[in-house]
Amino acid sequence: MKSIKRIIGNIVLLMITSCMIVPFLYMIITSFKVTYTAYNFDFSFSDITIINYIQIFREKNFMHYFFNSMFISLCGVVLNVLFSSLAGFSFAKKNFRGNDSLFFYMIMTLIIPSQVTMIPLYIIMRTLGWINSYYALILPLPTALGVFMMRQAIINVPDELIDAARIDGCCDLRIFFQIVLPLIKPPIIALTIFTFIGAWNEFLWPLIMTMDDSVRTLTVGLSTLQNQYTVNYGLVMAGATLTFMPSFIFYLIFQKQFVKGITLSGMKG
């Protein structure tokens, strides 16, 4: 009976996995074809061509878009990991008045859709003169989710280690960088993946904040590519493939640490 349930469960999971993989296969296969319809599901090795990728790399703005997305994503990762881990350390190991209440209200901000905050955030960026700048695209990336993950991970760090370090004369910053951070590497990697993929795939906020190609990201640039080359869906899918691959490779490299980090981040409340 258990084996039958296991077989049925495996079949269901296989069907779900297939449904999720098919769009990616369609994207990759179509990117190697010159096709003028989105419903061209025919595939033969004689139709394979890399002309779409060559044409994209010849576009003068494509590599600039790629650099902007990479720069914004990496800066967002550094900013989010640093500030989230510092805040998580304070909430987890520092006893101050209103600790739990402040943490609770901060976590409650996660239920607010990001679209609701875009108008006031836009007004703030306009007042600061940061429209069409890297500051406007990088600074909003840290969220309460990162603080929550770091707090949950740092709670598991033994208090005895921190107390022993304080007895030896270590200040809080030295304890944080030399003791706490090395012990929470998997959650840090998990947060890094979340932040990188989220920043890399962000579309609406960069669309609002960028007025020209100087700081435009790859996702926004891809939308202009799609408008410019509406008829050749192979070219559009080639651009989508190039946009998808960096975050996918980034996840494959750190997938083991990612799973471990997610597990450690939710062990204790």
C-alpha positions as CSV (number, residue, x, y, z in Angstrom):
1,M,0.0,0.0,0.0
2,K,2.8,2.4,0.9
3,S,4.7,1.6,-2.3
4,I,1.5,2.3,-4.4
5,K,1.1,5.7,-2.6
6,R,4.8,6.4,-3.2
7,I,4.5,5.6,-6.9
8,I,1.4,7.8,-7.3
9,G,3.1,10.6,-5.5
10,N,6.1,10.3,-7.7
11,I,3.9,10.4,-10.8
12,V,2.1,13.5,-9.6
13,L,5.4,15.2,-8.9
14,L,6.8,14.2,-12.3
15,M,3.7,15.7,-14.0
16,I,4.1,18.9,-12.0
17,T,7.8,19.1,-12.8
18,S,7.1,18.5,-16.5
19,C,4.6,21.3,-16.6
20,M,7.2,23.7,-15.1
21,I,10.0,22.6,-17.4
22,V,8.0,22.8,-20.7
23,P,8.0,26.6,-20.9
24,F,11.7,26.8,-20.3
25,L,12.3,24.2,-23.0
26,Y,10.1,26.1,-25.4
27,M,12.0,29.3,-24.6
28,I,15.4,27.7,-25.3
29,I,14.4,25.8,-28.4
30,T,12.6,28.8,-29.9
31,S,15.7,30.9,-29.3
32,F,17.6,28.8,-31.8
33,K,15.0,29.4,-34.5
34,V,14.0,32.3,-36.7
35,T,10.3,32.1,-36.4
36,Y,7.5,34.6,-37.0
37,T,4.8,33.0,-34.9
38,A,4.7,32.2,-31.3
39,Y,2.9,28.9,-32.0
40,N,5.7,27.3,-34.0
41,F,6.3,24.1,-32.1
42,D,8.1,22.3,-34.9
43,F,11.7,21.4,-34.2
44,S,14.3,20.0,-36.4
45,F,18.1,20.2,-36.3
46,S,18.2,21.8,-39.7
47,D,16.4,24.9,-38.3
48,I,19.0,25.4,-35.5
49,T,20.8,28.8,-35.8
50,I,22.6,31.1,-33.5
51,I,21.8,34.2,-35.6
52,N,19.5,35.5,-32.8
53,Y,22.2,35.5,-30.2
54,I,24.7,37.1,-32.6
55,Q,22.1,39.8,-33.4
56,I,21.5,40.5,-29.7
57,F,25.2,40.8,-28.8
58,R,25.6,43.2,-31.7
59,E,23.0,45.5,-30.1
60,K,25.1,48.2,-28.6
61,N,22.8,48.6,-25.5
62,F,22.4,44.9,-24.6
63,M,25.7,44.5,-22.8
64,H,25.2,47.8,-21.1
65,Y,21.8,46.5,-19.8
66,F,23.5,43.3,-18.7
67,F,26.2,45.2,-16.8
68,N,23.6,47.4,-15.1
69,S,21.6,44.4,-14.0
70,M,24.7,42.6,-12.7
71,F,25.9,45.7,-10.9
72,I,22.6,46.5,-9.3
73,S,22.0,42.9,-8.2
74,L,25.5,42.4,-6.7
75,C,25.3,45.8,-4.8
76,G,21.8,44.8,-3.6
77,V,23.2,41.5,-2.3
78,V,26.0,43.2,-0.4
79,L,23.6,45.8,1.0
80,N,20.9,43.4,2.0
81,V,23.2,40.8,3.6
82,L,25.1,43.4,5.6
83,F,22.2,45.4,7.0
84,S,19.9,42.4,7.4
85,S,22.5,40.5,9.3
86,L,23.3,43.5,11.5
87,A,19.6,44.0,12.3
88,G,19.1,40.3,12.8
89,F,22.0,40.3,15.3
90,S,20.5,43.1,17.2
91,F,17.0,41.5,17.4
92,A,18.4,38.1,18.3
93,K,21.2,38.9,20.8
94,K,20.6,42.4,22.1
95,N,18.1,43.0,24.9
96,F,16.5,46.4,24.5
97,R,13.1,47.8,25.2
98,G,10.6,47.0,22.5
99,N,12.7,44.4,20.8
100,D,9.9,41.9,20.2
101,S,7.3,44.6,19.3
102,L,9.6,46.4,16.9
103,F,10.5,43.1,15.2
104,F,6.8,42.1,15.0
105,Y,5.8,45.4,13.3
106,M,8.7,45.1,10.9
107,I,7.7,41.6,9.9
108,M,4.1,42.8,9.4
109,T,5.4,45.0,6.6
110,L,5.8,41.8,4.5
111,I,2.1,41.6,4.0
112,I,2.0,45.0,2.3
113,P,2.3,44.5,-1.5
114,S,5.3,46.3,-3.0
115,Q,3.1,48.0,-5.5
116,V,1.4,49.9,-2.7
117,T,4.7,51.5,-1.6
118,M,5.9,52.5,-5.0
119,I,4.2,55.9,-5.1
120,P,5.5,57.2,-1.8
121,L,8.9,55.6,-2.6
122,Y,8.9,57.4,-5.9
123,I,8.1,60.7,-4.2
124,I,11.1,60.1,-1.8
125,M,13.4,59.3,-4.7
126,R,12.3,62.4,-6.7
127,T,12.8,64.6,-3.6
128,L,16.3,63.3,-3.2
129,G,17.0,63.7,-6.9
130,W,17.7,60.1,-7.4
131,I,15.5,59.5,-10.4
132,N,17.3,57.6,-13.1
133,S,20.2,56.7,-10.8
134,Y,21.7,53.5,-9.3
135,Y,20.8,54.7,-5.8
136,A,17.1,54.4,-6.6
137,L,17.5,50.9,-7.9
138,I,19.8,49.6,-5.2
139,L,18.7,51.1,-1.9
140,P,15.1,49.7,-1.9
141,L,16.3,46.1,-2.3
142,P,16.8,45.2,1.4
143,T,13.5,44.0,3.0
144,A,12.2,42.7,6.3
145,L,12.4,39.2,4.9
146,G,16.2,39.4,5.1
147,V,16.1,40.6,8.7
148,F,13.7,37.7,9.6
149,M,16.0,35.1,8.0
150,M,19.1,36.5,9.7
151,R,17.4,36.8,13.1
152,Q,16.2,33.2,12.9
153,A,19.7,32.0,12.0
154,I,21.5,34.1,14.7
155,I,19.2,32.9,17.4
156,N,20.7,29.4,17.0
157,V,24.2,30.8,17.8
158,P,25.0,29.7,21.4
159,D,25.0,32.6,23.9
160,E,28.0,31.0,25.6
161,L,30.2,31.8,22.6
162,I,29.1,35.4,22.7
163,D,29.5,35.7,26.4
164,A,33.0,34.2,26.3
165,A,34.0,36.6,23.6
166,R,32.8,39.5,25.7
167,I,34.8,38.3,28.6
168,D,37.9,38.3,26.3
169,G,37.2,41.9,25.6
170,C,35.6,41.7,22.2
171,C,33.2,44.5,21.1
172,D,29.9,43.8,19.5
173,L,31.2,44.4,15.9
174,R,34.1,42.1,16.4
175,I,31.7,39.4,17.8
176,F,29.5,39.9,14.8
177,F,32.1,39.7,12.1
178,Q,34.4,37.0,13.7
179,I,32.0,34.8,15.5
180,V,28.4,35.2,14.3
181,L,28.9,35.5,10.5
182,P,31.1,32.4,10.1
183,L,28.4,30.4,11.9
184,I,25.5,31.5,9.6
185,K,27.1,31.0,6.2
186,P,24.2,28.8,4.8
187,P,21.5,31.4,5.7
188,I,23.6,34.1,4.2
189,I,23.9,32.2,1.0
190,A,20.2,31.6,1.0
191,L,19.5,35.3,1.4
192,T,22.1,36.1,-1.3
193,I,20.3,33.9,-3.8
194,F,16.9,35.4,-2.9
195,T,18.2,38.9,-3.2
196,F,20.2,38.3,-6.4
197,I,17.3,36.6,-8.2
198,G,14.8,39.2,-7.0
199,A,16.9,42.1,-8.1
200,W,17.8,40.5,-11.4
201,N,14.2,39.8,-12.3
202,E,12.7,43.0,-11.1
203,F,10.8,44.8,-13.8
204,L,8.2,47.3,-12.6
205,W,10.4,49.4,-10.3
206,P,13.3,49.8,-12.8
207,L,10.7,50.7,-15.5
208,I,9.4,53.5,-13.3
209,M,12.8,54.8,-12.2
210,T,14.8,54.7,-15.4
211,M,14.2,57.4,-18.0
212,D,17.0,56.5,-20.5
213,D,19.5,53.7,-21.2
214,S,22.2,54.9,-18.8
215,V,20.9,52.8,-15.8
216,R,18.3,50.7,-17.6
217,T,18.3,47.0,-16.5
218,L,18.2,43.9,-18.7
219,T,14.5,43.2,-18.0
220,V,13.4,46.6,-19.1
221,G,15.8,46.6,-22.0
222,L,14.4,43.2,-23.1
223,S,10.9,44.7,-23.2
224,T,12.1,47.4,-25.6
225,L,13.8,44.6,-27.6
226,Q,10.5,42.8,-27.8
227,N,8.7,45.9,-29.1
228,Q,11.4,46.6,-31.6
229,Y,11.5,43.0,-33.0
230,T,7.9,41.9,-32.6
231,V,7.9,39.5,-35.6
232,N,11.0,37.4,-34.7
233,Y,10.0,35.4,-31.6
234,G,13.3,33.6,-31.8
235,L,15.1,36.8,-31.1
236,V,12.8,37.6,-28.2
237,M,13.3,34.1,-26.7
238,A,17.1,34.4,-27.1
239,G,17.0,37.6,-25.0
240,A,14.8,35.9,-22.4
241,T,17.2,33.0,-22.3
242,L,20.2,35.3,-21.7
243,T,18.2,37.0,-19.0
244,F,17.3,33.7,-17.3
245,M,20.7,32.0,-17.3
246,P,22.7,34.1,-14.8
247,S,20.2,33.7,-12.0
248,F,19.8,30.0,-12.8
249,I,23.5,29.4,-12.8
250,F,23.8,31.4,-9.6
251,Y,21.3,29.1,-8.0
252,L,22.9,25.9,-9.2
253,I,26.2,26.9,-7.7
254,F,24.8,27.5,-4.3
255,Q,21.8,25.2,-4.2
256,K,23.1,22.9,-1.4
257,Q,23.9,25.8,0.8
258,F,20.5,27.4,-0.1
259,V,18.5,24.4,1.1
260,K,20.6,24.2,4.3
261,G,20.3,27.9,4.9
262,I,16.5,27.8,4.6
263,T,16.4,24.9,7.0
264,L,18.5,26.7,9.6
265,S,16.6,29.9,9.2
266,G,13.4,28.4,10.5
267,M,14.6,26.1,13.2
268,K,13.8,28.4,16.2
269,G,11.5,31.3,16.7
